[in-house]
Amino acid sequence: MFIVYRLLKLAAICAVFFSIYDLIAFGEITWVSRFLSEFK
């Protein structure tokens, strides 16, 4: 359970980092749509 908690924390940090990067680079958050398009 502790490992799952650490992975979720890491995923949250990555999501925030990618969001900030996208805002700087593209002016909008695009990683969500890119991530979802990987599964289609």
Distance bins in CASP14 RR format, pairs under 12 A and 6 or more apart:
PFRMAT RR
TARGET T0000
AUTHOR 0000-0000-0000
RMODE 2
METHOD distances of the structure
MODEL  1
1 7 0 0 0 0 0 1 0 0 0 0 0
1 8 0 0 0 0 0 1 0 0 0 0 0
2 8 0 0 0 0 0 1 0 0 0 0 0
2 9 0 0 0 0 0 1 0 0 0 0 0
3 9 0 0 0 0 0 1 0 0 0 0 0
3 10 0 0 0 0 0 1 0 0 0 0 0
4 10 0 0 0 0 0 1 0 0 0 0 0
4 11 0 0 0 0 0 1 0 0 0 0 0
5 11 0 0 0 0 0 1 0 0 0 0 0
5 12 0 0 0 0 0 1 0 0 0 0 0
6 12 0 0 0 0 0 1 0 0 0 0 0
6 13 0 0 0 0 0 1 0 0 0 0 0
7 13 0 0 0 0 0 1 0 0 0 0 0
7 14 0 0 0 0 0 1 0 0 0 0 0
8 14 0 0 0 0 0 1 0 0 0 0 0
8 15 0 0 0 0 0 1 0 0 0 0 0
9 15 0 0 0 0 0 1 0 0 0 0 0
9 16 0 0 0 0 0 1 0 0 0 0 0
10 16 0 0 0 0 0 1 0 0 0 0 0
10 17 0 0 0 0 0 1 0 0 0 0 0
11 17 0 0 0 0 0 1 0 0 0 0 0
11 18 0 0 0 0 0 1 0 0 0 0 0
11 35 0 0 0 0 0 1 0 0 0 0 0
12 18 0 0 0 0 0 1 0 0 0 0 0
12 19 0 0 0 0 0 1 0 0 0 0 0
13 19 0 0 0 0 0 1 0 0 0 0 0
13 20 0 0 0 0 0 1 0 0 0 0 0
14 20 0 0 0 0 0 1 0 0 0 0 0
14 21 0 0 0 0 0 1 0 0 0 0 0
14 31 0 0 0 0 1 0 0 0 0 0 0
14 35 0 0 0 0 0 1 0 0 0 0 0
15 21 0 0 0 0 0 1 0 0 0 0 0
15 22 0 0 0 0 0 1 0 0 0 0 0
15 29 0 0 0 0 1 0 0 0 0 0 0
15 31 0 0 0 0 1 0 0 0 0 0 0
15 32 0 0 0 0 1 0 0 0 0 0 0
15 35 0 0 0 0 1 0 0 0 0 0 0
16 22 0 0 0 0 0 1 0 0 0 0 0
16 23 0 0 0 0 0 1 0 0 0 0 0
16 29 0 0 0 0 0 1 0 0 0 0 0
16 31 0 0 0 0 0 1 0 0 0 0 0
17 23 0 0 0 0 0 1 0 0 0 0 0
17 24 0 0 0 0 0 1 0 0 0 0 0
17 29 0 0 0 0 0 1 0 0 0 0 0
17 31 0 0 0 0 1 0 0 0 0 0 0
18 24 0 0 0 0 0 1 0 0 0 0 0
18 25 0 0 0 0 0 1 0 0 0 0 0
18 26 0 0 0 0 0 1 0 0 0 0 0
18 29 0 0 0 0 1 0 0 0 0 0 0
18 30 0 0 0 0 1 0 0 0 0 0 0
18 31 1 0 1 0 0 0 0 0 0 0 0
18 32 0 0 0 0 1 0 0 0 0 0 0
18 33 0 0 0 0 0 1 0 0 0 0 0
18 34 0 0 0 0 1 0 0 0 0 0 0
18 35 0 0 0 0 1 0 0 0 0 0 0
19 25 0 0 0 0 0 1 0 0 0 0 0
19 26 0 0 0 0 0 1 0 0 0 0 0
19 27 0 0 0 0 0 1 0 0 0 0 0
19 28 0 0 0 0 1 0 0 0 0 0 0
19 29 1 0 1 0 0 0 0 0 0 0 0
19 30 0 0 0 0 1 0 0 0 0 0 0
19 31 1 0 0 1 0 0 0 0 0 0 0
19 32 0 0 0 0 1 0 0 0 0 0 0
19 35 0 0 0 0 0 1 0 0 0 0 0
20 26 0 0 0 0 0 1 0 0 0 0 0
20 27 0 0 0 0 0 1 0 0 0 0 0
20 29 0 0 0 0 1 0 0 0 0 0 0
20 31 0 0 0 0 0 1 0 0 0 0 0
21 27 0 0 0 0 0 1 0 0 0 0 0
21 28 0 0 0 0 0 1 0 0 0 0 0
21 29 0 0 0 0 1 0 0 0 0 0 0
21 30 0 0 0 0 1 0 0 0 0 0 0
21 31 1 0 0 1 0 0 0 0 0 0 0
22 28 1 0 0 1 0 0 0 0 0 0 0
22 29 1 0 1 0 0 0 0 0 0 0 0
22 30 1 0 1 0 0 0 0 0 0 0 0
22 31 1 0 1 0 0 0 0 0 0 0 0
22 32 0 0 0 0 1 0 0 0 0 0 0
22 33 0 0 0 0 0 1 0 0 0 0 0
22 34 0 0 0 0 1 0 0 0 0 0 0
22 35 0 0 0 0 0 1 0 0 0 0 0
23 29 1 0 0 1 0 0 0 0 0 0 0
23 30 0 0 0 0 1 0 0 0 0 0 0
23 31 0 0 0 0 0 1 0 0 0 0 0
24 30 0 0 0 0 0 1 0 0 0 0 0
25 31 0 0 0 0 0 1 0 0 0 0 0
26 33 0 0 0 0 0 1 0 0 0 0 0
26 34 0 0 0 0 0 1 0 0 0 0 0
28 34 0 0 0 0 0 1 0 0 0 0 0
29 35 0 0 0 0 0 1 0 0 0 0 0
30 36 0 0 0 0 0 1 0 0 0 0 0
30 37 0 0 0 0 0 1 0 0 0 0 0
31 37 0 0 0 0 0 1 0 0 0 0 0
31 38 0 0 0 0 0 1 0 0 0 0 0
32 38 0 0 0 0 0 1 0 0 0 0 0
32 39 0 0 0 0 0 1 0 0 0 0 0
33 39 0 0 0 0 0 1 0 0 0 0 0
33 40 0 0 0 0 0 1 0 0 0 0 0
34 40 0 0 0 0 0 1 0 0 0 0 0
END
